[in-house]
């Protein structure tokens, strides 16, 4: 069991790391011990903005920060730096948990080198390596996985994951529009692009919820960029864009779970669409279409939609609420049980699935470090809602669907969502080996798009 003063994290990076991870881990009682950036001045500025100056030391040597004696090391830098930083942390053998931001690497070859560098299970160091796919820790995503894998809705027929955001619509960066400027996001050689940054999350979430991965050779992708050049946020000069702003991907998922005692289809068609140049509000939607009903996550709410007959729903309002999150509610204090991320001064987190998932990831990390359960603020099971009306004649279908969702098959698969246990980081998290599978998908997408003449 970890001592109290060992509940610390070293943040190798000063963007997402200090804006989201520092307050999220702080809420879990894990203090930020150090922050590394390209310059010490930038690290100090990020520390001040995040309000963690009382505990955090600034580094301009990222490998030294990765090798520091914090219980947790989080590598939150552009992908082209991940391999040497991971090797530095592993060689130091001082941390218990090593987090690596996604996309994990530049290529499958690099991902293999990262897998090989980590200690094998049972090695004396006890270090666990996890890729930062934080959506896995959300109660709604865990609920989708449990329902599909229980088999009560029948075999999986189709899956889709979509994210639409307006961040890169602008040609030039301005206040609050750093992603519109030319930085590593615009540079394929540094691992930039929407496919890797967001598409990796979507593919990992599909794998996690369905238990199936892309069948080899099934990926067809089109990667495009809205602008050929963007203005450098530092120098102001125009620089060529070599990375994608949008990815449209079709794939076949290898045989996933079918109904209890039944056979699953040989292949399940799936789509991943991620765009950073979509006008309007940001949206994140997951759909898992099964034989008897579909599961739809959209805007913090998970719905089950019954199929067939005159009772078939015509809109999401006709479905059954399965899980209603509080991710987008009012800010909560550090001692609150609410899973919604709280603001932490100037470095406060935005309220969305990614920051909310980071809060739950941090709780799983604390549970592993202390050997004790940590409350999540979620209810123990599904949040199945009462009938809210909807399509005429659909009440009976919704009642039948509620009965399926309350069945022992779902309850036993779901477990207790109200707490993270000491083994949940490894049980729920994306291990480095999972990151390798995501990297295989990314490489296949890029090869498919290049073959179509899109680079």
C-alpha angles and dihedrals in degrees: 000000000000120000117240094253091054091068094102139120132210111212113208098197137036107224119063086005096067098027095053115001097051095055093038094053089041089059088054091053095256111129124214106246099179144002125202128200137160089273131024090235091058091048091050091049091051091048091052093047091051092049094235099117093118092067110018129088119208120233132188091185106077096188090052090052091049089052094049123118100255116131090235128037117193119193105206102163134110112297096251089068099048101090098055092042092051090049090051092053093046093048091052090050092197105119126075096206124037115193121192123193119234139281082056098207146350094256145001088260091059091045090054090052090052092050090049092049096057121086114259120248110286094024114148094250093064090210117156121202118211131178112225099250092142097170088080089071096058114110092227092053092047088050091053090051093049094048095048094044093047089065095221092126094049127242122341111257105176140356136196139177124191137178123182122184135162097217097115100038091100120080095216133038121249139157107331093359102095091140090062090061123082108266135127090305087069095048119082091192089063093048095261128154140091094263092063098035099046107004090061089060092049095050093045090050091051090049092048097047098041101032089228134108136202112292109238111266095011098104119108114178140175116197116189139173126215096210131034094207138024133190116259110246092221108034098027092226123131114255130188118259113226100168131076128263093191137029126194111187134179119190143158117238115221114247108307132194118304131193117301107290092001135108123254122224115272092242135009120208114231138175133206118194121178123171132174092184101062116123121232131031123344114264134190119188133174124187127187111182113200130177098264102027144352129241115218125186115191132151098353096312129101115207133187113214117198118220136222142021129041089311094063110128119249097200140010088266087070094058134092118261106235102170127009113191131207094211093117099043130104121306115276128211121250092260094050120114090218113120091213111110115253127222114251106199118279090343094055120147124251113240109250140111094275096054092040089052090051090056090055092043088054090052090052089051091051091050090054093047095048101033089230134109117261121205115241099197090238124117115258093253144004120329094228108183131216119255110286098186118250128149116019113258094015097106094090092050091050092049090052090050091051089054091054092048091051093051122122090247091065096038093053093046093048101050122185113330093183095082144028114229129207091263098044097090090063095034096051104023130092104253119210087261088059088051089056091056090050089050090053088055092049092049091050091050092052093046092049093050093046090051088056090054095257116123 
